[in-house]
Amino acid sequence: MPGAGRGQKRRRSLLVPAFWGAVSIVAMWLAVLFDGIFGGDMVFSNPSSGPTIIPSAVAVALFAFIGTTAVAKRAFTRRDLD
């Protein structure tokens, strides 16, 4: 069948770890973006100096950075097939 090789090649390209690593990193940072736009703030009350307000996207970005480094290390490292 002439089209069988093309379908198999496409299926094999979807199994590339770098592709799914990139998709997951983009998803993490899109979550940071939408949390920054639509998310609330973290409010910490301190009786001596008043409230401290920090956008929740700061905490989400911290964990997205940690996740990005972990995924990038796993998905984008070179592997020898020998």
Secondary structure in CASP SS format (residue, H / E / C, confidence):
PFRMAT SS
TARGET T0000
AUTHOR 0000-0000-0000
METHOD secondary structure of the structure
MODEL  1
M C 1.00
P C 1.00
G C 1.00
A H 1.00
G H 1.00
R H 1.00
G H 1.00
Q H 1.00
K H 1.00
R H 1.00
R H 1.00
R H 1.00
S H 1.00
L H 1.00
L C 1.00
V C 1.00
P H 1.00
A H 1.00
F H 1.00
W H 1.00
G H 1.00
A H 1.00
V H 1.00
S H 1.00
I H 1.00
V H 1.00
A H 1.00
M H 1.00
W H 1.00
L H 1.00
A H 1.00
V H 1.00
L H 1.00
F H 1.00
D H 1.00
G H 1.00
I H 1.00
F H 1.00
G C 1.00
G C 1.00
D E 1.00
M E 1.00
V E 1.00
F E 1.00
S C 1.00
N C 1.00
P C 1.00
S C 1.00
S C 1.00
G C 1.00
P C 1.00
T E 1.00
I E 1.00
I E 1.00
P E 1.00
S H 1.00
A H 1.00
V H 1.00
A H 1.00
V H 1.00
A H 1.00
L H 1.00
F H 1.00
A H 1.00
F H 1.00
I H 1.00
G H 1.00
T H 1.00
T H 1.00
A H 1.00
V H 1.00
A H 1.00
K H 1.00
R H 1.00
A H 1.00
F C 1.00
T C 1.00
R C 1.00
R C 1.00
D C 1.00
L C 1.00
D C 1.00
END
